[in-house]
Amino acid sequence: METGTILIVDDNKSVLASLELLLENVFSTVRTAANPNQITTILSTTPIDIVILDMNFSAGINNGNEGLYWLKHIHEIR
């Protein structure tokens, strides 16, 4: 097992559960968030080494702009 903390952000709870199961033996801590609005709180309270970020959170939108917005936000607050 590697040390480190990973944050997985995805509005699909099946994806979150699957990735958490897959990665719990790779990282010492796996944090998940079903809502990207939780990112700021998690990053301010937990040292995160890696983020896996869904690119689309709203139904019917699949251009990736939401993910890009949150990626920029993550870079700004880190």
Phi, psi and omega in degrees: 000137176275153172272157179131164182237132178244141175247127177247124181240115180202137180280352178268110185295333176293320177296316179301312182296318181295313180293323178298315178298317181294321189262353183294339177267358181256322182248150179291329178222132175241116175256144178231152176217127178272349182229127182296341178294346178279347186303312183301314180297314181297314181293333180277345182245346185224130173289119183249133179265324183220143175238129168256120190237124172296149182263345183224126181244334181267141179299136177084353178253124182220034181263356177084357183296326179296315178298319178296321176301312182290326176298315177298318179299317179300316180296324181291323184270352179268000000 
